[in-house]
């Protein structure tokens, strides 16, 4: 409504005074009025709830509205630039300059108020379309300052001031619109997560007991009202699946409560370090030393796959050991190793003595012929 009043006041003043720069400023105010309508439409659509076709809501309609507003700004700037170019080669005096200046000064204060109010709304909502609207109003403030200078110069007989400053207004409008178009398109394409939001998500996740590390944090913006967030949380080795699921749920709930979003947390198990692996090798030596029937072991290998840790080992037994006795031995070894290494999946391969190694010669001489 305010833009409509300013448009009518500037247009009448521009026509009565024959000032191209004032008419250009009136067109700028008219584009403000149109952009306000687009913004109201964009914000209304963006607040619609999620549906089957749009599971993440309609928040990006704000970006589309911002893009439309930016294009309108650029078109208005181009039209003003062309009109100023024509007037430069056919300069004309401005009539009734001082009443026009009064209208322009009044509009200057009103537009600065609207600019600050739009920036305030952007800060409390984070809506990109309101940022575009604020810059649209700010460009009108700057253009009005330039037009005041043009009218003042023309009133003193420097008639080309009107077209020169009108062209400067147009260039400023076009440059502003290009920046807003680029920002809107980047937002629609999906820009990377900003460092402040990433740090906040990591802090929230690490505050949950059981989370030892957080990485691969991503966030897809679907407007100021909703974000799709995913991250990986590393938990301690040996944690049972039920407890790991509880931790993931707590992280998701906490993030959703602090940030309007749909968070998804992937749980990873903390891998064993090289130091821990050496400790495990020593434990294997100890366990197998308790079973004199075992001639030796080899091919001990630790693996992490599919979210679980396991180790496999080959146990060498006498070639003449009965199958039933070998099976019972394997069962006892499995129990002993599982007891010492909770959380590991143990795979033991019982391997008959090949009769060619030194261990066989020492421990199983009766098997050698």
SVG drawing of the C-alpha trace seen along z (x, -y; Angstrom):
<svg xmlns="http://www.w3.org/2000/svg" viewBox="-2 -27 63 120">
<polyline fill="none" stroke="black" stroke-width="0.4" points="0.0,0.0 2.9,-2.4 4.6,-1.5 1.4,-2.3 1.1,-5.7 4.8,-6.5 4.4,-5.2 1.4,-7.6 3.1,-10.6 6.4,-10.1 4.6,-9.4 2.5,-12.5 5.5,-14.6 7.6,-13.1 4.9,-13.7 4.3,-17.3 8.0,-18.1 9.0,-16.0 11.8,-14.4 13.0,-11.1 14.8,-10.3 11.7,-10.9 9.6,-8.8 12.3,-6.1 12.1,-6.3 8.3,-5.9 8.7,-2.8 11.1,-1.5 8.5,-2.0 5.9,-0.2 8.2,2.8 8.4,2.7 4.6,2.9 4.6,5.9 7.4,7.7 5.4,7.3 2.5,9.2 4.9,11.9 6.4,12.2 3.0,12.5 2.2,15.3 5.5,17.0 5.4,16.9 1.8,18.2 2.7,21.2 5.9,22.0 3.9,22.4 1.8,25.2 2.4,28.5 4.3,31.4 2.3,33.7 2.8,36.8 4.4,34.9 6.5,32.6 7.6,34.7 9.9,31.9 7.2,29.2 6.9,26.1 9.6,24.0 11.6,23.5 8.7,21.5 10.3,18.6 13.4,18.9 11.3,19.0 9.5,15.9 12.8,14.2 14.0,15.2 10.9,13.7 11.3,10.5 15.0,10.2 14.1,10.6 11.4,7.9 14.1,5.6 16.5,6.2 13.8,5.6 12.8,2.3 16.5,1.3 17.0,2.1 14.0,0.0 15.2,-3.0 18.7,-2.7 17.3,-2.8 15.0,-5.8 17.9,-7.6 20.1,-7.0 17.4,-8.5 17.0,-11.5 20.8,-12.1 20.9,-12.8 17.7,-14.9 18.0,-16.8 15.0,-18.8 14.6,-21.2 12.7,-20.0 9.6,-22.0 8.4,-22.7 11.6,-21.3 11.1,-22.3 7.7,-20.6 9.2,-17.5 12.1,-17.6 9.7,-17.8 8.0,-14.6 11.3,-12.8 12.6,-13.8 9.4,-12.5 9.6,-9.2 13.3,-8.9 12.4,-8.7 9.5,-6.4 11.5,-3.9 14.3,-3.8 11.8,-2.9 10.4,-0.1 14.0,1.1 14.9,1.4 11.6,3.1 12.1,5.7 15.7,6.4 14.3,6.9 11.8,9.4 14.6,11.2 16.8,11.5 14.0,13.0 12.7,15.4 15.8,16.2 13.6,15.9 15.7,15.2 12.7,13.6 12.4,11.0 16.1,10.2 15.5,9.7 12.6,7.4 14.8,5.4 17.4,4.9 14.7,3.9 13.6,1.2 17.2,0.2 17.9,-0.2 14.9,-2.5 16.4,-4.6 19.7,-5.0 17.9,-5.8 15.8,-8.5 19.0,-10.1 20.5,-10.1 17.3,-11.5 17.3,-14.3 20.8,-15.2 19.6,-15.1 16.6,-17.3 18.8,-19.8 21.3,-19.9 18.6,-20.3 17.0,-23.2 20.3,-25.0 20.4,-24.5 22.6,-21.3 19.9,-19.4 22.0,-16.3 22.2,-15.7 18.7,-14.2 19.7,-11.5 23.1,-10.8 21.8,-10.2 18.8,-8.3 21.3,-6.0 23.3,-5.6 20.1,-4.6 19.4,-2.0 22.9,-0.5 22.6,-0.2 19.2,1.5 20.6,4.0 23.7,4.8 21.6,5.4 19.2,7.6 22.0,9.8 23.4,10.4 19.9,11.4 19.3,13.7 22.7,15.4 21.9,15.9 18.4,17.3 19.6,19.7 22.5,20.9 19.9,21.5 17.6,23.5 20.5,25.6 21.4,26.6 24.4,24.8 26.8,26.4 26.1,26.2 27.4,23.0 30.0,23.4 27.9,21.9 25.0,24.4 27.4,27.3 29.1,26.4 25.7,26.1 24.7,29.6 28.0,31.1 27.7,29.6 24.2,30.9 25.1,34.4 28.2,34.5 26.2,33.5 24.4,36.8 26.1,39.4 27.7,42.2 28.5,40.1 32.3,40.0 32.6,38.3 30.5,36.6 31.3,36.3 29.8,36.1 27.3,33.4 25.0,32.2 21.9,30.0 19.6,29.4 17.6,26.2 13.8,26.3 13.1,22.8 13.5,21.0 10.9,23.4 12.6,26.7 15.9,28.5 16.8,32.1 19.9,32.9 22.0,36.0 25.2,36.9 27.3,39.8 27.8,40.4 30.6,42.7 29.9,44.7 32.2,46.9 33.2,50.4 31.1,53.3 28.0,51.2 24.9,53.4 22.4,52.5 19.6,51.5 21.8,48.9 23.1,47.6 19.6,47.1 18.6,45.2 21.6,42.9 20.7,42.2 17.1,41.4 18.2,39.0 20.5,37.1 17.7,36.8 15.2,35.6 17.6,33.0 18.5,31.6 14.8,31.5 13.9,29.6 16.6,27.0 16.5,26.7 13.4,27.0 14.4,30.1 14.1,33.8 17.5,35.2 18.8,38.7 21.6,40.1 23.8,43.0 25.6,44.9 29.2,46.0 31.2,48.3 34.6,46.9 37.3,49.0 40.1,50.6 43.4,48.8 46.7,50.4 47.6,50.4 44.4,52.3 45.2,54.8 48.5,55.7 46.7,56.2 44.3,58.6 47.2,60.6 48.6,61.0 45.3,62.1 45.0,64.7 48.5,66.1 47.3,66.4 44.0,68.1 45.6,70.7 48.3,71.4 45.6,72.8 44.8,75.6 47.7,77.9 45.7,79.8 46.3,76.8 49.6,77.1 49.6,73.4 47.6,70.7 48.1,68.4 46.3,66.1 44.7,64.0 42.9,61.2 40.7,58.4 38.0,57.0 35.3,54.3 32.4,54.7 28.6,54.2 28.8,52.2 30.3,55.2 33.9,56.2 35.1,59.8 38.4,61.7 39.2,64.9 42.0,67.3 43.3,70.7 44.0,73.2 46.4,76.1 45.4,79.4 46.9,82.9 46.0,84.6 44.8,87.7 42.4,85.9 38.9,87.3 36.3,85.0 34.1,85.1 37.0,84.1 38.0,81.3 34.4,80.0 34.3,79.9 37.7,78.1 36.4,75.5 33.4,74.9 35.5,74.4 37.8,72.0 34.9,70.0 33.5,69.6 36.9,68.6 37.5,66.0 34.0,64.6 34.3,64.2 37.6,62.2 36.4,60.2 32.8,59.1 31.4,57.5 33.6,59.5 32.3,62.1 34.7,65.0 35.5,67.3 37.8,70.3 39.0,72.5 40.3,75.9 43.3,76.8 44.9,80.3 48.6,80.5 50.5,80.6 53.4,82.5 55.8,80.1 56.2,77.3 58.5,77.2 55.6,77.0 54.4,80.4 57.8,81.9 58.0,80.7 54.4,81.3 53.2,84.1 56.2,86.4 54.0,89.5 52.2,88.0 55.4,87.8 56.7,90.8"/>
</svg>
